[in-house]
Amino acid sequence: MAKTVAVLLADGFEPLEVVAPVDILRRGGVDVILVSLKDSLPVTSAQTITMMADVSISTIDLSNSDLLMIPGGSLGVQNIGLSQAATTEIARRMEANEPIAAICAGPMVLGNMGLLGGRKAVCYPGCEEDWPKGVYQPGKDVEVDDNLITATGPGTAIPFGLTVLEYLEGEKTAKQVATSMLIK
């Protein structure tokens, strides 16, 4: 049975941080569900690119997915932080040590919820200012800390997607997808 990833989409998301990882995951055989945090399915990015989500957050049980992904985009991250359904699932997953992946400003959701103490993570530079000492790992593009995968921004969306794929499906699958995409 294929693994599933639920990607949280809120108005103001960063499109590269959704499209690149989703493309990689789907190439690797992972079922990806784009989840709108609104009742409607069209979601508009920070660059006014509209994407169509698969489902609304009110119609899905996020706990059934193998991994929850939080893209960046400062307004998108603010909107995720305002969603009771999203933050409840994020807190539950961190408590249960279930997989979460967050990129760019996305890890700020975890930081703002007080969920990064004792962890290692990266984010878009400057988004880590309120994190506990020792959490931020400068100089890294992608950080894996047990169930938590984080990355720095749009330019790292491909390595982030490959890391998430490797986490879910193994190194062999991730290497096959990278090779087929001409990623060195």
RONU-960877 format. One line per field, with one value per atom (N, C-alpha, C): residue in three letters; x negated, y negated, z negated; chain; residue number from 1. Coordinates in nm, 4 decimals. Layout:
res	[Ala|...]
xx	[X|...]
yy	[Y|...]
zz	[Z|...]
chain	[A|...]
n	[NUM|...]
***
This chain:
res	[Met|Met|Met|Ala|Ala|Ala|Lys|Lys|Lys|Thr|Thr|Thr|Val|Val|Val|Ala|Ala|Ala|Val|Val|Val|Leu|Leu|Leu|Leu|Leu|Leu|Ala|Ala|Ala|Asp|Asp|Asp|Gly|Gly|Gly|Phe|Phe|Phe|Glu|Glu|Glu|Pro|Pro|Pro|Leu|Leu|Leu|Glu|Glu|Glu|Val|Val|Val|Val|Val|Val|Ala|Ala|Ala|Pro|Pro|Pro|Val|Val|Val|Asp|Asp|Asp|Ile|Ile|Ile|Leu|Leu|Leu|Arg|Arg|Arg|Arg|Arg|Arg|Gly|Gly|Gly|Gly|Gly|Gly|Val|Val|Val|Asp|Asp|Asp|Val|Val|Val|Ile|Ile|Ile|Leu|Leu|Leu|Val|Val|Val|Ser|Ser|Ser|Leu|Leu|Leu|Lys|Lys|Lys|Asp|Asp|Asp|Ser|Ser|Ser|Leu|Leu|Leu|Pro|Pro|Pro|Val|Val|Val|Thr|Thr|Thr|Ser|Ser|Ser|Ala|Ala|Ala|Gln|Gln|Gln|Thr|Thr|Thr|Ile|Ile|Ile|Thr|Thr|Thr|Met|Met|Met|Met|Met|Met|Ala|Ala|Ala|Asp|Asp|Asp|Val|Val|Val|Ser|Ser|Ser|Ile|Ile|Ile|Ser|Ser|Ser|Thr|Thr|Thr|Ile|Ile|Ile|Asp|Asp|Asp|Leu|Leu|Leu|Ser|Ser|Ser|Asn|Asn|Asn|Ser|Ser|Ser|Asp|Asp|Asp|Leu|Leu|Leu|Leu|Leu|Leu|Met|Met|Met|Ile|Ile|Ile|Pro|Pro|Pro|Gly|Gly|Gly|Gly|Gly|Gly|Ser|Ser|Ser|Leu|Leu|Leu|Gly|Gly|Gly|Val|Val|Val|Gln|Gln|Gln|Asn|Asn|Asn|Ile|Ile|Ile|Gly|Gly|Gly|Leu|Leu|Leu|Ser|Ser|Ser|Gln|Gln|Gln|Ala|Ala|Ala|Ala|Ala|Ala|Thr|Thr|Thr|Thr|Thr|Thr|Glu|Glu|Glu|Ile|Ile|Ile|Ala|Ala|Ala|Arg|Arg|Arg|Arg|Arg|Arg|Met|Met|Met|Glu|Glu|Glu|Ala|Ala|Ala|Asn|Asn|Asn|Glu|Glu|Glu|Pro|Pro|Pro|Ile|Ile|Ile|Ala|Ala|Ala|Ala|Ala|Ala|Ile|Ile|Ile|Cys|Cys|Cys|Ala|Ala|Ala|Gly|Gly|Gly|Pro|Pro|Pro|Met|Met|Met|Val|Val|Val|Leu|Leu|Leu|Gly|Gly|Gly|Asn|Asn|Asn|Met|Met|Met|Gly|Gly|Gly|Leu|Leu|Leu|Leu|Leu|Leu|Gly|Gly|Gly|Gly|Gly|Gly|Arg|Arg|Arg|Lys|Lys|Lys|Ala|Ala|Ala|Val|Val|Val|Cys|Cys|Cys|Tyr|Tyr|Tyr|Pro|Pro|Pro|Gly|Gly|Gly|Cys|Cys|Cys|Glu|Glu|Glu|Glu|Glu|Glu|Asp|Asp|Asp|Trp|Trp|Trp|Pro|Pro|Pro|Lys|Lys|Lys|Gly|Gly|Gly|Val|Val|Val|Tyr|Tyr|Tyr|Gln|Gln|Gln|Pro|Pro|Pro|Gly|Gly|Gly|Lys|Lys|Lys|Asp|Asp|Asp|Val|Val|Val|Glu|Glu|Glu|Val|Val|Val|Asp|Asp|Asp|Asp|Asp|Asp|Asn|Asn|Asn|Leu|Leu|Leu|Ile|Ile|Ile|Thr|Thr|Thr|Ala|Ala|Ala|Thr|Thr|Thr|Gly|Gly|Gly|Pro|Pro|Pro|Gly|Gly|Gly|Thr|Thr|Thr|Ala|Ala|Ala|Ile|Ile|Ile|Pro|Pro|Pro|Phe|Phe|Phe|Gly|Gly|Gly|Leu|Leu|Leu|Thr|Thr|Thr|Val|Val|Val|Leu|Leu|Leu|Glu|Glu|Glu|Tyr|Tyr|Tyr|Leu|Leu|Leu|Glu|Glu|Glu|Gly|Gly|Gly|Glu|Glu|Glu|Lys|Lys|Lys|Thr|Thr|Thr|Ala|Ala|Ala|Lys|Lys|Lys|Gln|Gln|Gln|Val|Val|Val|Ala|Ala|Ala|Thr|Thr|Thr|Ser|Ser|Ser|Met|Met|Met|Leu|Leu|Leu|Ile|Ile|Ile|Lys|Lys|Lys]
xx	[-0.0846|0.0000|-0.0887|-0.0543|-0.1348|-0.1273|-0.2379|-0.2414|-0.1659|-0.1132|-0.0405|-0.1019|-0.1027|-0.1488|-0.0366|-0.0032|0.0940|0.0159|0.0375|-0.0300|0.0713|0.0390|0.1281|0.1126|0.2225|0.2215|0.3072|0.2431|0.3142|0.2804|0.3737|0.3452|0.2146|0.1280|-0.0015|-0.1153|-0.0908|-0.1960|-0.3011|-0.4173|-0.5257|-0.5112|-0.4814|-0.4490|-0.5616|-0.6862|-0.7954|-0.8072|-0.7745|-0.7864|-0.6720|-0.5762|-0.4684|-0.4921|-0.5088|-0.5160|-0.6367|-0.7558|-0.8753|-0.8664|-0.8391|-0.8294|-0.7144|-0.6003|-0.4861|-0.5223|-0.5853|-0.6267|-0.7203|-0.8193|-0.9162|-0.8469|-0.7620|-0.6932|-0.6046|-0.5311|-0.4440|-0.5249|-0.6382|-0.7262|-0.7751|-0.7897|-0.8363|-0.7271|-0.6046|-0.4950|-0.4186|-0.4421|-0.3720|-0.2418|-0.1341|-0.0080|-0.0154|0.0052|0.0005|0.1385|0.1833|0.3138|0.2903|0.3341|0.3245|0.4477|0.4246|0.5325|0.5502|0.6623|0.6945|0.7364|0.6874|0.7284|0.8585|0.9151|1.0434|1.1494|1.2733|1.3797|1.3745|1.3158|1.3050|1.1702|1.1624|1.0419|0.9367|0.9716|0.8663|0.7901|0.6565|0.5715|0.4700|0.4496|0.3635|0.2311|0.1232|-0.0113|-0.0504|-0.1657|-0.2209|-0.2495|-0.2694|-0.2972|-0.1729|-0.0570|0.0744|0.0913|0.0298|0.0524|0.1582|0.2674|0.3748|0.3598|0.3633|0.3588|0.4900|0.5280|0.6506|0.6146|0.6622|0.6407|0.7292|0.6948|0.7745|0.8944|0.8742|0.9793|0.9681|1.0747|1.0743|1.0381|0.9734|0.9298|1.0489|1.1661|1.2842|1.3369|1.2839|1.3358|1.2350|1.1236|1.0188|0.9711|0.9351|0.8713|0.7212|0.6531|0.5099|0.4269|0.4798|0.4027|0.3850|0.4606|0.4462|0.3286|0.2671|0.1534|0.0253|-0.0692|-0.1966|-0.2874|-0.2693|-0.3513|-0.2683|-0.2889|-0.2232|-0.3284|-0.3014|-0.3973|-0.3451|-0.4344|-0.4030|-0.4930|-0.4379|-0.5196|-0.5344|-0.6281|-0.6494|-0.5640|-0.6138|-0.5391|-0.4866|-0.5319|-0.5007|-0.3508|-0.2725|-0.1279|-0.0663|-0.1140|-0.0643|-0.0895|-0.2084|-0.2440|-0.1563|-0.1326|-0.0410|0.0961|0.1446|0.2771|0.2816|0.1741|0.1689|0.1758|0.1013|0.1012|0.2368|0.3230|0.4573|0.5600|0.5201|0.6128|0.6095|0.7191|0.7278|0.7084|0.7677|0.7538|0.6077|0.5384|0.3982|0.3098|0.3236|0.2354|0.2629|0.3866|0.4174|0.3470|0.3499|0.2829|0.1313|0.0775|-0.0674|-0.1113|-0.0407|-0.0751|-0.0627|0.0434|0.0631|-0.0516|-0.0887|-0.1968|-0.3298|-0.3601|-0.4870|-0.4860|-0.3743|-0.3625|-0.3764|-0.3206|-0.3230|-0.4489|-0.5372|-0.6601|-0.6297|-0.5252|-0.4883|-0.5472|-0.5759|-0.6500|-0.5816|-0.6639|-0.6264|-0.7441|-0.7147|-0.8165|-0.7732|-0.8669|-0.8352|-0.9523|-0.9211|-1.0238|-1.0050|-1.1166|-1.1203|-1.0669|-0.9572|-0.8963|-0.8078|-0.7820|-0.6962|-0.7345|-0.8650|-0.9018|-0.8635|-0.8352|-0.7900|-0.6606|-0.5752|-0.4510|-0.4851|-0.5815|-0.6242|-0.6885|-0.7725|-0.8381|-0.7386|-0.6422|-0.5409|-0.4528|-0.4437|-0.3643|-0.4477|-0.5773|-0.6640|-0.7022|-0.7070|-0.7314|-0.8738|-0.9645|-1.0994|-1.2049|-1.1669|-1.2631|-1.3323|-1.4672|-1.5435|-1.5562|-1.5061|-1.5103|-1.6180|-1.6443|-1.7324|-1.6502|-1.6617|-1.5822|-1.6501|-1.6082|-1.6494|-1.5244|-1.5436|-1.4320|-1.4900|-1.4036|-1.4476|-1.5211|-1.6373|-1.7140|-1.6319|-1.6364|-1.5631|-1.4359|-1.3852|-1.2624|-1.2881|-1.4147|-1.4512|-1.4743|-1.4538|-1.4938|-1.4319|-1.3127|-1.2477|-1.2598|-1.3415|-1.3562|-1.4465|-1.4284|-1.5196|-1.6638|-1.7572|-1.8989|-1.9333|-2.0124|-2.0591|-1.9709|-1.8500|-1.7595|-1.8074|-1.8339|-1.8699|-2.0071|-2.0157|-2.1391|-2.1918|-2.2681|-2.3158|-2.4047|-2.3982|-2.4823|-2.4250|-2.3133|-2.2502|-2.1296|-2.1075|-1.9902|-1.8697|-1.8957|-1.7902|-1.8397|-1.7523|-1.7865|-1.6821|-1.7301|-1.6417|-1.6716|-1.5722|-1.5842|-1.4697|-1.4979|-1.4000|-1.2787|-1.1631|-1.0403|-1.0242|-1.1178|-1.1054|-1.2062|-1.1545|-1.2389|-1.2124|-1.3193|-1.3039|-1.4026|-1.3684|-1.4552|-1.4455|-1.5401|-1.5573|-1.4711|-1.4348|-1.3569|-1.3359|-1.2837|-1.2480|-1.3620|-1.4833|-1.5978|-1.6353|-1.5811|-1.6097|-1.4882|-1.3890|-1.2664|-1.2911|-1.3842|-1.4139|-1.4876|-1.5978|-1.6606|-1.5659|-1.4807|-1.3802|-1.2872|-1.2347|-1.1453|-1.2129|-1.3376|-1.4116|-1.4374|-1.4628|-1.4846|-1.3562|-1.2440|-1.1157|-1.0878|-1.1131|-1.0925|-1.1809|-1.3077|-1.3973|-1.3484|-1.2994|-1.2467|-1.1307|-1.0440|-0.9238|-0.9470|-1.0266|-1.0370|-1.1769|-1.2748|-1.4097|-1.5018|-1.6312|-1.7361|-1.7294|-1.7016|-1.6984|-1.5941|-1.4750|-1.3678|-1.4052|-1.4587|-1.4974|-1.6056|-1.7025|-1.8088|-1.7536|-1.6601|-1.6000|-1.5249|-1.4488|-1.3745|-1.4722|-1.5753|-1.6730|-1.7407|-1.7779|-1.8433|-1.7496|-1.6234|-1.5275|-1.4989|-1.5209|-1.4994|-1.6281|-1.7370|-1.8686|-1.9237|-1.8936|-1.9468|-2.0754|-2.1799|-2.3119|-2.3352]
yy	[0.1188|0.0000|-0.1245|-0.2207|-0.3420|-0.4263|-0.4907|-0.5865|-0.7117|-0.7866|-0.9089|-1.0280|-1.1409|-1.2673|-1.3688|-1.4360|-1.5458|-1.6768|-1.7605|-1.8898|-1.9986|-2.0778|-2.1860|-2.3051|-2.3481|-2.4631|-2.5742|-2.6850|-2.8028|-2.9188|-3.0100|-3.1268|-3.1910|-3.2211|-3.2815|-3.1816|-3.0556|-2.9537|-2.9847|-2.9232|-2.9355|-2.8219|-2.8520|-2.7464|-2.6464|-2.6904|-2.5959|-2.4927|-2.5323|-2.4439|-2.3435|-2.3574|-2.2601|-2.1763|-2.2417|-2.1711|-2.0774|-2.1240|-2.0386|-1.9136|-1.9259|-1.8040|-1.7119|-1.7693|-1.6868|-1.6095|-1.6748|-1.6083|-1.4915|-1.5159|-1.4122|-1.2964|-1.3275|-1.2225|-1.1375|-1.2021|-1.1261|-1.0401|-1.0894|-1.0082|-0.8857|-0.8989|-0.7900|-0.6979|-0.7176|-0.6285|-0.6646|-0.7835|-0.8280|-0.8977|-0.8665|-0.9370|-1.0696|-1.1792|-1.3118|-1.3742|-1.4267|-1.4929|-1.6389|-1.7278|-1.8708|-1.9127|-1.9660|-1.9947|-2.1450|-2.1974|-2.3390|-2.3633|-2.4713|-2.5051|-2.5850|-2.6038|-2.6721|-2.5702|-2.6131|-2.5251|-2.5101|-2.6082|-2.6010|-2.5408|-2.4845|-2.4144|-2.5014|-2.6109|-2.6954|-2.7682|-2.7610|-2.8265|-2.9099|-3.0337|-3.1270|-3.1456|-3.1320|-3.1426|-3.2878|-3.3066|-3.4398|-3.5117|-3.4363|-3.4943|-3.4965|-3.4872|-3.4872|-3.3752|-3.2617|-3.1406|-3.0609|-3.0291|-2.9551|-2.8065|-2.7277|-2.5816|-2.5257|-2.4139|-2.3474|-2.2361|-2.2483|-2.1425|-2.0233|-1.9087|-1.7877|-1.7832|-1.8302|-1.8251|-1.9464|-1.9721|-2.0742|-2.0067|-2.0793|-2.0231|-1.9727|-2.0295|-1.9873|-1.8509|-1.7984|-1.6716|-1.5572|-1.5770|-1.4743|-1.4505|-1.3271|-1.2932|-1.2905|-1.3990|-1.4128|-1.3051|-1.2480|-1.1465|-1.0186|-1.0033|-0.8849|-0.8935|-1.0110|-1.0245|-0.9817|-0.9333|-0.8887|-1.0051|-1.1203|-1.2376|-1.3614|-1.4647|-1.5937|-1.6933|-1.7653|-1.8618|-2.0043|-2.0927|-2.2334|-2.3168|-2.3721|-2.4597|-2.5969|-2.6748|-2.8096|-2.9120|-3.0338|-3.1510|-3.2165|-3.3372|-3.3956|-3.4073|-3.4509|-3.4602|-3.3208|-3.2277|-3.0904|-3.0313|-3.0557|-3.0048|-3.0698|-3.1992|-3.2650|-3.1992|-3.1724|-3.1112|-2.9689|-2.8940|-2.7599|-2.7710|-2.8653|-2.8855|-2.9250|-2.9808|-3.0214|-2.9089|-2.7984|-2.6875|-2.5920|-2.5843|-2.4947|-2.3488|-2.3107|-2.1717|-2.1399|-2.2325|-2.2092|-2.2046|-2.3015|-2.3053|-2.1903|-2.1465|-2.0299|-1.9058|-1.8862|-1.7702|-1.7813|-1.8995|-1.9186|-1.8837|-1.9330|-1.9036|-1.7540|-1.6921|-1.5486|-1.4683|-1.5030|-1.4322|-1.4464|-1.5654|-1.5846|-1.5071|-1.5057|-1.4312|-1.2805|-1.2327|-1.0899|-1.0495|-1.1458|-1.1207|-1.0687|-1.1256|-1.0907|-1.1938|-1.1549|-1.2398|-1.3710|-1.4760|-1.6093|-1.6626|-1.7239|-1.7905|-1.9357|-2.0287|-2.1714|-2.2422|-2.3356|-2.4044|-2.5558|-2.6286|-2.7742|-2.8333|-2.9060|-2.9607|-2.8577|-2.7436|-2.6396|-2.5952|-2.5767|-2.5356|-2.6375|-2.7618|-2.8620|-2.8198|-2.7470|-2.6988|-2.6151|-2.5239|-2.4389|-2.5229|-2.6172|-2.7035|-2.7874|-2.8444|-2.9277|-2.8470|-2.7169|-2.6293|-2.5730|-2.6082|-2.5589|-2.4132|-2.3632|-2.2216|-2.1887|-2.2864|-2.2613|-2.2455|-2.2558|-2.2386|-2.1042|-2.1054|-1.9824|-1.9210|-1.9875|-1.9362|-2.0080|-1.9604|-2.0255|-2.0545|-2.1780|-2.2178|-2.3314|-2.3502|-2.4647|-2.5329|-2.6534|-2.7302|-2.8428|-2.9238|-3.0429|-3.1328|-3.1865|-3.2683|-3.3823|-3.3912|-3.4927|-3.4398|-3.3288|-3.2710|-3.1975|-3.1768|-3.0999|-3.1872|-3.3155|-3.4083|-3.3788|-3.3240|-3.2957|-3.1492|-3.0720|-2.9307|-2.9124|-2.8034|-2.7746|-2.7586|-2.7917|-2.7811|-2.6374|-2.6255|-2.4957|-2.4272|-2.4772|-2.4143|-2.4411|-2.5676|-2.6072|-2.5524|-2.4918|-2.4303|-2.5101|-2.6161|-2.7002|-2.6221|-2.6594|-2.5985|-2.4725|-2.4268|-2.3076|-2.3499|-2.2802|-2.3061|-2.2252|-2.1001|-2.0098|-1.9430|-1.9319|-1.8684|-1.7610|-1.6427|-1.5351|-1.5092|-1.5237|-1.4967|-1.4035|-1.2749|-1.1717|-1.1856|-1.2247|-1.2355|-1.3704|-1.4620|-1.5987|-1.6242|-1.6634|-1.6993|-1.8459|-1.9265|-2.0690|-2.1107|-2.2196|-2.2727|-2.4241|-2.4876|-2.6320|-2.7181|-2.6732|-2.7632|-2.7124|-2.7980|-2.7564|-2.6868|-2.7354|-2.6774|-2.5383|-2.4983|-2.3644|-2.2725|-2.3124|-2.2329|-2.0959|-2.0861|-1.9559|-1.8650|-1.9100|-1.8227|-1.7879|-1.8799|-1.8550|-1.7422|-1.7521|-1.6484|-1.5125|-1.5100|-1.3837|-1.3268|-1.4129|-1.3665|-1.3077|-1.3737|-1.3212|-1.1866|-1.1782|-1.0519|-0.9423|-0.9723|-0.8729|-0.8287|-0.9227|-0.8914|-0.7922|-0.8140|-0.7309|-0.6009|-0.6061|-0.4924|-0.4345|-0.4946|-0.4403|-0.5083|-0.4863|-0.5495|-0.5080|-0.3813|-0.3324|-0.4075|-0.4222|-0.4933|-0.6400|-0.7033|-0.8442|-0.8620|-0.7708|-0.7798|-0.7566|-0.6632|-0.6377|-0.7616|-0.8259|-0.9458|-1.0579|-1.0785|-1.1830|-1.1600|-1.0377|-1.0048|-1.0315|-0.9915|-1.0121|-1.1599|-1.2435|-1.3872|-1.4627|-1.3870|-1.4432|-1.5305|-1.4924|-1.5621|-1.4936|-1.5713|-1.5147|-1.5135]
zz	[0.0000|0.0000|0.0000|0.0833|0.0966|-0.0299|-0.0597|-0.1701|-0.1266|-0.2244|-0.1932|-0.2654|-0.1963|-0.2520|-0.2350|-0.3433|-0.3385|-0.3407|-0.2395|-0.2291|-0.2639|-0.3664|-0.4082|-0.3146|-0.2543|-0.1644|-0.2212|-0.2522|-0.2999|-0.2067|-0.1881|-0.1054|-0.1517|-0.0535|-0.0827|-0.0866|-0.0457|-0.0461|0.0615|0.0486|0.1466|0.2481|0.3754|0.4717|0.4993|0.5090|0.5348|0.4238|0.3026|0.1874|0.1799|0.2679|0.2816|0.4069|0.5198|0.6477|0.6555|0.6189|0.6318|0.5436|0.4121|0.3314|0.3743|0.4109|0.4529|0.5794|0.6749|0.7980|0.7655|0.6827|0.6453|0.5741|0.4797|0.4033|0.4938|0.5824|0.6732|0.7694|0.8168|0.9012|0.8250|0.6932|0.6093|0.5597|0.6081|0.5729|0.4470|0.3950|0.2740|0.3148|0.2450|0.2661|0.1911|0.2620|0.2012|0.2093|0.0969|0.0888|0.0549|0.1435|0.1180|0.0388|-0.0808|-0.1752|-0.1909|-0.1433|-0.1617|-0.3060|-0.3642|-0.5003|-0.5006|-0.3832|-0.3695|-0.3297|-0.3244|-0.2758|-0.1245|-0.0565|0.0891|0.1281|0.2474|0.2910|0.3585|0.4279|0.4853|0.3732|0.3795|0.2812|0.3581|0.3162|0.3885|0.3165|0.3929|0.3371|0.3134|0.2517|0.2275|0.3590|0.4667|0.5981|0.6869|0.6262|0.6922|0.7949|0.7687|0.8475|0.7718|0.8398|0.7739|0.8032|0.6967|0.7086|0.6565|0.7129|0.6704|0.5728|0.4504|0.3512|0.3855|0.3273|0.3472|0.2536|0.1311|0.0289|-0.0620|-0.1334|-0.2384|-0.3699|-0.4573|-0.5853|-0.6678|-0.6444|-0.7203|-0.6761|-0.5629|-0.5097|-0.5164|-0.5855|-0.5876|-0.7303|-0.7572|-0.8846|-0.8588|-0.8972|-0.8712|-0.9405|-1.0464|-1.1196|-1.0380|-0.9288|-0.8442|-0.7478|-0.7353|-0.6440|-0.7146|-0.6345|-0.6900|-0.7268|-0.6605|-0.6864|-0.6585|-0.7391|-0.7205|-0.6758|-0.5663|-0.5135|-0.5280|-0.5738|-0.5934|-0.5028|-0.3935|-0.3090|-0.3738|-0.3195|-0.3697|-0.2982|-0.3015|-0.2580|-0.3837|-0.4132|-0.5446|-0.5712|-0.4734|-0.4946|-0.5071|-0.4261|-0.4356|-0.5726|-0.6261|-0.7589|-0.8667|-0.8534|-0.9478|-0.9422|-0.8217|-0.8069|-0.8611|-0.8448|-0.9040|-1.0560|-1.1109|-1.2557|-1.3119|-1.2279|-1.2707|-1.2573|-1.1954|-1.1738|-1.2927|-1.3646|-1.4800|-1.4378|-1.3257|-1.2788|-1.2469|-1.1817|-1.1458|-1.2694|-1.3576|-1.4747|-1.5710|-1.5793|-1.6628|-1.6101|-1.4778|-1.4185|-1.4298|-1.4113|-1.4252|-1.5668|-1.6661|-1.8058|-1.8348|-1.7857|-1.8077|-1.7469|-1.6238|-1.5555|-1.6299|-1.6737|-1.7448|-1.8762|-1.9446|-2.0704|-2.0453|-1.9339|-1.9013|-1.8243|-1.7977|-1.7222|-1.5811|-1.5187|-1.3819|-1.2859|-1.1630|-1.0701|-1.0307|-1.0350|-0.9874|-0.9070|-0.7934|-0.7120|-0.6933|-0.7114|-0.6994|-0.6329|-0.5448|-0.4675|-0.4768|-0.4686|-0.4638|-0.5941|-0.5883|-0.7101|-0.7791|-0.7142|-0.7708|-0.9110|-0.9407|-1.0763|-1.1843|-1.1422|-1.2400|-1.3077|-1.2370|-1.2980|-1.4205|-1.4040|-1.5153|-1.6256|-1.5856|-1.6832|-1.7609|-1.6913|-1.7571|-1.8517|-1.8261|-1.9129|-2.0285|-2.0334|-2.1394|-2.1243|-1.9994|-1.9741|-1.9309|-1.9341|-1.8842|-1.9945|-2.1196|-2.2282|-2.2200|-2.2245|-2.2198|-2.0816|-1.9806|-1.8431|-1.7635|-1.6419|-1.5463|-1.4225|-1.3714|-1.2562|-1.1817|-1.0570|-0.9764|-0.9226|-0.8703|-0.8149|-0.7303|-0.6760|-0.6041|-0.7032|-0.6650|-0.7591|-0.8195|-0.9509|-1.0250|-1.0888|-1.0372|-1.0929|-1.2243|-1.2579|-1.3770|-1.5007|-1.4887|-1.5952|-1.7312|-1.7366|-1.8653|-1.9070|-1.8381|-1.8704|-1.9917|-2.0643|-2.1753|-2.1253|-2.2101|-2.1764|-2.1354|-2.0289|-1.9833|-1.8810|-1.8587|-1.7619|-1.6192|-1.5886|-1.4527|-1.4158|-1.2980|-1.2492|-1.1299|-1.1549|-1.0442|-0.9482|-0.8208|-0.7198|-0.6577|-0.7034|-0.6457|-0.5621|-0.4511|-0.3673|-0.4127|-0.4523|-0.4979|-0.6255|-0.7230|-0.8508|-0.8819|-0.9171|-0.9610|-1.1079|-1.1914|-1.3348|-1.3738|-1.3686|-1.4011|-1.3091|-1.3619|-1.2832|-1.2137|-1.2328|-1.1823|-1.0706|-0.9536|-0.8395|-0.8092|-0.8062|-0.7773|-0.6686|-0.5983|-0.4938|-0.4918|-0.4215|-0.4321|-0.3404|-0.2221|-0.1376|0.0035|0.0924|0.2272|0.3017|0.2866|0.3555|0.3067|0.1935|0.1398|0.1497|0.2271|0.2378|0.2997|0.3948|0.4559|0.3571|0.2941|0.1942|0.0783|0.0407|-0.0631|-0.0188|0.1032|0.1547|0.1619|0.2059|0.2132|0.0739|-0.0235|-0.1608|-0.2183|-0.1923|-0.2394|-0.1716|-0.0410|0.0310|-0.0275|-0.0522|-0.1106|-0.2483|-0.3275|-0.4607|-0.4500|-0.3517|-0.3375|-0.2607|-0.1542|-0.0622|-0.0495|-0.1153|-0.1132|-0.0144|-0.0367|0.0431|0.1899|0.2174|0.3553|0.4378|0.3844|0.4561|0.4770|0.3735|0.3857|0.4919|0.4961|0.5974|0.7371|0.7521|0.8831|0.9330|0.8448|0.8837|0.9183|0.8372|0.8636|0.9988|1.0275|1.1552|1.2716|1.2584|1.3680|1.3922|1.2894|1.3016|1.3369|1.3586|1.3910|1.2789|1.1568|1.0395|1.0004|0.9875|0.9547|0.8071]
chain	[A|A|A|A|A|A|A|A|A|A|A|A|A|A|A|A|A|A|A|A|A|A|A|A|A|A|A|A|A|A|A|A|A|A|A|A|A|A|A|A|A|A|A|A|A|A|A|A|A|A|A|A|A|A|A|A|A|A|A|A|A|A|A|A|A|A|A|A|A|A|A|A|A|A|A|A|A|A|A|A|A|A|A|A|A|A|A|A|A|A|A|A|A|A|A|A|A|A|A|A|A|A|A|A|A|A|A|A|A|A|A|A|A|A|A|A|A|A|A|A|A|A|A|A|A|A|A|A|A|A|A|A|A|A|A|A|A|A|A|A|A|A|A|A|A|A|A|A|A|A|A|A|A|A|A|A|A|A|A|A|A|A|A|A|A|A|A|A|A|A|A|A|A|A|A|A|A|A|A|A|A|A|A|A|A|A|A|A|A|A|A|A|A|A|A|A|A|A|A|A|A|A|A|A|A|A|A|A|A|A|A|A|A|A|A|A|A|A|A|A|A|A|A|A|A|A|A|A|A|A|A|A|A|A|A|A|A|A|A|A|A|A|A|A|A|A|A|A|A|A|A|A|A|A|A|A|A|A|A|A|A|A|A|A|A|A|A|A|A|A|A|A|A|A|A|A|A|A|A|A|A|A|A|A|A|A|A|A|A|A|A|A|A|A|A|A|A|A|A|A|A|A|A|A|A|A|A|A|A|A|A|A|A|A|A|A|A|A|A|A|A|A|A|A|A|A|A|A|A|A|A|A|A|A|A|A|A|A|A|A|A|A|A|A|A|A|A|A|A|A|A|A|A|A|A|A|A|A|A|A|A|A|A|A|A|A|A|A|A|A|A|A|A|A|A|A|A|A|A|A|A|A|A|A|A|A|A|A|A|A|A|A|A|A|A|A|A|A|A|A|A|A|A|A|A|A|A|A|A|A|A|A|A|A|A|A|A|A|A|A|A|A|A|A|A|A|A|A|A|A|A|A|A|A|A|A|A|A|A|A|A|A|A|A|A|A|A|A|A|A|A|A|A|A|A|A|A|A|A|A|A|A|A|A|A|A|A|A|A|A|A|A|A|A|A|A|A|A|A|A|A|A|A|A|A|A|A|A|A|A|A|A|A|A|A|A|A|A|A|A|A|A|A|A|A|A|A|A|A|A|A|A|A|A|A|A|A|A|A|A|A|A|A|A|A|A|A|A|A|A|A|A|A|A|A|A|A|A|A|A|A|A|A|A|A|A|A|A|A|A|A|A]
n	[1|1|1|2|2|2|3|3|3|4|4|4|5|5|5|6|6|6|7|7|7|8|8|8|9|9|9|10|10|10|11|11|11|12|12|12|13|13|13|14|14|14|15|15|15|16|16|16|17|17|17|18|18|18|19|19|19|20|20|20|21|21|21|22|22|22|23|23|23|24|24|24|25|25|25|26|26|26|27|27|27|28|28|28|29|29|29|30|30|30|31|31|31|32|32|32|33|33|33|34|34|34|35|35|35|36|36|36|37|37|37|38|38|38|39|39|39|40|40|40|41|41|41|42|42|42|43|43|43|44|44|44|45|45|45|46|46|46|47|47|47|48|48|48|49|49|49|50|50|50|51|51|51|52|52|52|53|53|53|54|54|54|55|55|55|56|56|56|57|57|57|58|58|58|59|59|59|60|60|60|61|61|61|62|62|62|63|63|63|64|64|64|65|65|65|66|66|66|67|67|67|68|68|68|69|69|69|70|70|70|71|71|71|72|72|72|73|73|73|74|74|74|75|75|75|76|76|76|77|77|77|78|78|78|79|79|79|80|80|80|81|81|81|82|82|82|83|83|83|84|84|84|85|85|85|86|86|86|87|87|87|88|88|88|89|89|89|90|90|90|91|91|91|92|92|92|93|93|93|94|94|94|95|95|95|96|96|96|97|97|97|98|98|98|99|99|99|100|100|100|101|101|101|102|102|102|103|103|103|104|104|104|105|105|105|106|106|106|107|107|107|108|108|108|109|109|109|110|110|110|111|111|111|112|112|112|113|113|113|114|114|114|115|115|115|116|116|116|117|117|117|118|118|118|119|119|119|120|120|120|121|121|121|122|122|122|123|123|123|124|124|124|125|125|125|126|126|126|127|127|127|128|128|128|129|129|129|130|130|130|131|131|131|132|132|132|133|133|133|134|134|134|135|135|135|136|136|136|137|137|137|138|138|138|139|139|139|140|140|140|141|141|141|142|142|142|143|143|143|144|144|144|145|145|145|146|146|146|147|147|147|148|148|148|149|149|149|150|150|150|151|151|151|152|152|152|153|153|153|154|154|154|155|155|155|156|156|156|157|157|157|158|158|158|159|159|159|160|160|160|161|161|161|162|162|162|163|163|163|164|164|164|165|165|165|166|166|166|167|167|167|168|168|168|169|169|169|170|170|170|171|171|171|172|172|172|173|173|173|174|174|174|175|175|175|176|176|176|177|177|177|178|178|178|179|179|179|180|180|180|181|181|181|182|182|182|183|183|183|184|184|184]
***
